[in-house]
Amino acid sequence: MRVEFTARQRQRQSRFRAFADQHLIPKATVFDRHEALDAEVVERLARARLLGSHLPTEYGGRHLDMISYGLLHQELGRACSSTRSLLTVHDMVGESVLRLGGASLRQTWLPLLASGEKIGAFALTEPDAGSDAGSVQTKAELDGDEYVINGSKKWITFAQIADVFLVVARMGERGPIGGLLVPADTPGLTITPITGMLGLRASMLGELEFRNCRVPVSARIGPAKMPSGLVVATALQLGRYSVAWGCVGIGEASVEASFRYSADRRQFGVPIEKHQLIRRMLTNMLSDLRAARLLCCEAGYLSEQRSPGAVEATLIAKYFSSRMATRVTADAVQIHGASGGSAEQPVERYFRDARLMEIIEGSTEIQQITIPKYGRKTYVTNAERGS
Amino acid sequence: MDVGDAKTQLREFVVRSLGKPKLTDRDDIFEIGEATSLYSMELVLFIEEKLGIPLDDDDLERDNFATIGAMAGLIERKWDTG
């Protein structure tokens, strides 16, 4: 695994950072306050070809390598986590169509998603089904050559502006969990905005209600006869990867703000960076951030190779990075004192956003259930076999 | 790598991934409750990327992945037609 980025990756990172500095940082606080992105930013993301950027060029994507893709999510996450969230959910839809959609779905939807002409959102969570994805109640019943969808979804990121949803549903009464592409204007689908979130406030969440919503059989994504939620895993794999890098972005912004503030702010006659307790915090923040970035790189290199090991590496990267973001942003608020607790400083927003990062795309607790299973296989079961 | 190597590697991968050293070629992986969505994703990646066998939507059926024996059969068929 390379520890240094290539010249091309560094060049791309500079461009992503310049985009974020110019178009996101000046507006991020306003987005947060208004609980919405503005249409101009979404248009700019599309024009810069930052939506669906991992998709192959034949569909209009940039086919970014996974490290460059991670750096994009880091840089956008550094500026505005809500904007980074748009890329996350939009790309989860594109990824699922690319990997598991049929040729017709790929030809129809991928160019629209890659150009940003259509915005995608991922609809998994329900009022009574979150971490336990297998318990989704939304049903898609086959009726001739159509699926009829009934049920509801909650906390759906960018539901308010999405043109198409990847809806996770039980296919038939006792069928497997599958995915369906459902345009937002499908009759029988009602979208209700959700406001008042703690963090990621401009992610324009919504609740979806499906009442006898009909889509053609061709809207199905993923295998009809595999009982294992492959479509959910495929979408969440990319989602976790994006969130992990987004957390590194939050960490980077918090560390940068904290070093600058502690160099300027004077107490007891010296900049507060001279005080040992502040230096300890800064040391922990910086080390934590570097460790998270390395885990993201590991996940990125394995993802680029499409190695099965990318799944475990991404789980660990997301787990560590989101907890890192919580710790680092808490320290950043502490270093900033009273101003850190006010909207005067962006660290207050970073802190609120970071809390949500431990919940989305697999909560910390779900990772704590899953990751030890990999550890047990490595250190106990397979070690006993001597392999 | 020939088809025999591919089947051996597949068997090793499944046993390691599931952490079930005593898994036989006829045990139903879905029935013993070990086939999580993450395992399915790793398995597809392994077959496509490590063994170099592209899978079609039609291949992704329960019957093709329920046992190691069934997966070996799928690989053999794909190998012959590929």
Boltz contact constraints between the chains, C-beta under 6 A:
constraints:
  - contact:
      token1: [A, 223]
      token2: [B, 60]
      max_distance: 6.0
  - contact:
      token1: [A, 225]
      token2: [B, 61]
      max_distance: 6.0
  - contact:
      token1: [A, 225]
      token2: [B, 62]
      max_distance: 6.0
  - contact:
      token1: [A, 226]
      token2: [B, 60]
      max_distance: 6.0
  - contact:
      token1: [A, 226]
      token2: [B, 62]
      max_distance: 6.0
  - contact:
      token1: [A, 227]
      token2: [B, 30]
      max_distance: 6.0
  - contact:
      token1: [A, 227]
      token2: [B, 62]
      max_distance: 6.0
  - contact:
      token1: [A, 228]
      token2: [B, 35]
      max_distance: 6.0
  - contact:
      token1: [A, 228]
      token2: [B, 37]
      max_distance: 6.0
  - contact:
      token1: [A, 228]
      token2: [B, 40]
      max_distance: 6.0
  - contact:
      token1: [A, 229]
      token2: [B, 37]
      max_distance: 6.0
  - contact:
      token1: [A, 230]
      token2: [B, 40]
      max_distance: 6.0
  - contact:
      token1: [A, 232]
      token2: [B, 37]
      max_distance: 6.0
  - contact:
      token1: [A, 233]
      token2: [B, 37]
      max_distance: 6.0
  - contact:
      token1: [A, 233]
      token2: [B, 38]
      max_distance: 6.0
  - contact:
      token1: [A, 233]
      token2: [B, 41]
      max_distance: 6.0
  - contact:
      token1: [A, 306]
      token2: [B, 45]
      max_distance: 6.0
  - contact:
      token1: [A, 306]
      token2: [B, 49]
      max_distance: 6.0
  - contact:
      token1: [A, 308]
      token2: [B, 42]
      max_distance: 6.0
  - contact:
      token1: [A, 308]
      token2: [B, 45]
      max_distance: 6.0
  - contact:
      token1: [A, 308]
      token2: [B, 46]
      max_distance: 6.0
  - contact:
      token1: [A, 311]
      token2: [B, 38]
      max_distance: 6.0
  - contact:
      token1: [A, 311]
      token2: [B, 41]
      max_distance: 6.0
  - contact:
      token1: [A, 311]
      token2: [B, 42]
      max_distance: 6.0
  - contact:
      token1: [A, 377]
      token2: [B, 19]
      max_distance: 6.0
  - contact:
      token1: [A, 381]
      token2: [B, 19]
      max_distance: 6.0
  - contact:
      token1: [A, 382]
      token2: [B, 16]
      max_distance: 6.0
  - contact:
      token1: [A, 385]
      token2: [B, 21]
      max_distance: 6.0
